[in-house]
Amino acid sequence: MRTFQIKLISLALLGLVSFPSVAQNPIKNRIDSLMQAAHQLGVFNGNVLVVHRGVIQYRNSLGYADGSRNRKLTLDHLFDIGSISKEFNGAALLLLQQQGKLSLTDRLSQFLKELPSWADSIQLKHLINYTSGLPITGAMSDQQILDELKTLKTLAFRPGNAYAYSYSNVYLQRRIIERISGQTYAAFITENLLKPLQMNHTFMDLPVTAPEMTRAFDSNFKESTYEQQMTGWPRLSIDDLYSWLVKLDGYQLVNKAAMQVLAVDFGGNESSLGHAVFKNDKLTWHQHHGSSYNYEALMTHDLENDIVVILMTNSQQFKVNALTNSIIAILQGKPYTVPKRSLYLDLREKVLADFNQGIAFYRQVREQQRDRYDLGFEVGDLVNTGKYLMRRQRYEEAIRLFQLGASLPVQPGDYSYAYQLIADCYAKMGLKQLAIVYYQKAIEKDPTNENAKGYLAELVR
């Protein structure tokens, strides 16, 4: 408890937060009721921080630090934050650019001469916005990724023409930082990002077995096996993630021009900042979600309304977004709901084990269990389940799920995305003509679908 008090005082001295009156705080009580209900329903186990207009409205730990249920979570515990980590390498590259050590138009081949000739067509800006054309990799270690890249014959598409969230982009950003700085990636991040931002409770590549780490577990409290061997991952507390978010957004690490580069997305897909919005040359919104082996985090910064909400969990339930929306509703005096159980979370495991039984489960939920499961974005649950199967090369079953999603009454953009994913499956299966047909369908449904246009252009070249 003493450590927590010291941390709170430190944040106050840094001018990041202040404290509410000791009088009764109805907002805190409503948020606590929401989070306690979510915990009791089994849809949240983790740490929460809510700051409104510089005042801490809610900060709490709910649940357990591991699957044994013998260790209670504390605010000092550290978490993995999944793909939010890509903000660190993105910011590091832009910091080096500010120092005049690189240009975003520099070619990949300038830094990694051991790569094939395609490296000459990729500029650093393509790595930052995931339009490099590098295919999605299933490699589990840095060396495996490098070996794959050395033997890669051609890119999936011409750089700048489409978007693919391939980890190879992150891997290469980190190697470039090492080549330019002469340091390991972890050392560079620690010295140039963490120390200046006073993130004293963030550690690069800390083993998940370390005593200060939470251990991830599933809905049945079975601890997850952490198989990832790739390096470059920050493990941090909720206090430090807050510091990262507000200081980065306050241009204390890189300038506004650099942040605008990091915020660039392709066709509405994720940027290096997740989802960031500039209006009238001013950053107004920054939200980023990350997950890895049942760790999950969502950080949200609504700069227009001066709201920060951070949720970190070691038992992924895919409800951090819904909980964030409810918390913001409470802050704004609006009605809110307690999220129900995720359909996707259960459906993906059932279709993986037995596809037909999984579909039967889905139909049963629609007919009999609407009170238990959240069907508010049904097409999203089906599409995400299909993508889950795609990552496991089960393309025919994934197509059936995308078709099922497209059969629902959804928005044109949702139809378009489902058709694009069907086309992606056919392309992976080597069925070029069917892929062309469905990319065309995707574009017909949504003429702004830049990804479908890019992939179609590659197929008809």
Buried (B, 14 or more C-beta within 10 A) or exposed (E): EEEBEEBBEBBBEEEBBEEEEEEEBEBBEBBBEBBBBBBEBEBBBBBBBBBBEEBBBBBBBBBBBBBEEEBEBBBBBBBBBBBBBBBBBBBBBBBBBBEEEBEBEBBBBBBBEEBBEBBEBBBBBBBBBBBBBBBEBEBEEBEBBBEBBEEBEEBBBBBBBBBBEBBBBBBBBBBBBBEBBEBBBBEBBBEBBBEEBBBBBBBBEBEBEEEBBBBBBBBEEEBBEBEEEBBBBBBBBBBBBBBBBBBBBEEEBBEEEBBBBBBBBBBBBBBBBBBBBBEEEEBBBBBBBBBBBBBBBBBBBBBEEEBBBBBBBBBBBBBBBBBBBBBBBBBEEEEBEBBBBBBBBBBBBBBBEEBEEBBEBBEEBEEEBEEEBBEEBBBBBBBBBBBBBBEEEBBEBBBBBBBBBBEEEBEEBBBBBBBBBBBBBBBBBEBEEBBBBBBBBBBBBBEEBBBBBBBBBBBEE
